[in-house]
Amino acid sequence: MLITTSPPTEDLAGQLYTQPHYFQTQRRIKSLVNRYLTVEKLCDRLQDLPLQFQNPQPRPWKPIDWQAINYNQINCWLLMGMT
């Protein structure tokens, strides 16, 4: 029996698109900003900062394979300071 899985339709930024247009990309960026850069999250990280200096603990994040990132995945608008 052959078991196949379909590609994911969503990720942490929301709905995936095979060829996203500008507004879909902007919506995904906004979703990530709202999810990870909220005032509550940033305040939590700032409160944790002195403790991290006293007793450093590694974060549970996986390392990023920068070579695996395709140039087309980079949003130039984001790199230019969101102007």
N, C-alpha and C positions, 0 to 999 in steps of 0.2 A: 504494500500500500504506500503510495506516495503522498507525503504530507507537505503542502506548500503553505507559505505564509505570505499574506499580501503586505506590501510596504506600508509603513505607518502613515496615517493621515494627519497626525498631530505630533508635536513635540513640545518642549517647554515654552516655545514662543507662540504656540497656537497651531492653526491649520497650516499644513504643508502644501506648497504649490510646486508643480514641476517647472514652470517658468513664471515666477511671480512678477507682477508689474509693480510699478513704483508704490502705489497706495497699499498693496498687500504687504510689501516689505516694510513700509512705515508702520502698518498695523502690528506686524510681528515685533518690531523694535519697541514700539510703545508698550506692548504686552510684557516684554522682558523688563523694561524700565519700571513699569508698575509693579511687577512681581518682585524684583530684586533691589530696586533703589527707592523703596518707600521710606518715609521719614522714620517709621518704626524700625525697619531693618537697619538703617544707617545709625540710628541712635543706639540700637542694641550692639552693633559692632563697635561704636565709639566707647560705650560703657565697658566692653570686653577688652579694649585695647590696653589699659594699664595692667590687667591680669596677664595678658599675652606677653607683655614685656617682662613681667616677673617670672612667669612660668610658661614659656612658649609651648604651644600644642599644635601639631600639624592639623590642618583642615582635612576633612575626609574627601576632598576633591581629587579626581583623577588628573594626572598630568595631561597637558594639552600637547597633541602631536601637531606642531605648527606646520610641518611639511605636508600634512594631509589636508590642510585647508586649501581649497581651490580659490584662485583669485576672484572668480565669479561670485563667491559666497561673501565677499567683503563689500559692505555698503559704503561707497565713497562719501556719501553725505554724512555718515557717522564719523568717518575719519577726518572730515574737514571741520569738525567742531559743531555739528548740528546747526549750521547756519542756513 
